[in-house]
Amino acid sequence: TASASRYVYTVNGGDNTIVGFTMDSSTGLLSTLSSVSTSNASNTTPSLSVMAPSGNALYVLNPKSCCASSAEVTAFTVDNASGT
């Protein structure tokens, strides 16, 4: 969606967060929107994120640190109006 293209999301495995940014459409400059913790009891670290085509959900791949072949996917709801 047009509103979803104003936002950029990154995963930070170092501190187990997803950071959201808003993008200025004329300059392309990013400003921090929010940071959300992905810490959980499953001992996973976020490594990849994908936005749903509708722009209302962000899916995050969380491989388990114990075994490369095991992972979880976490879904986060995204408000298209605010990006959070």
Salt bridges, closest charged atoms under 4 A:
none
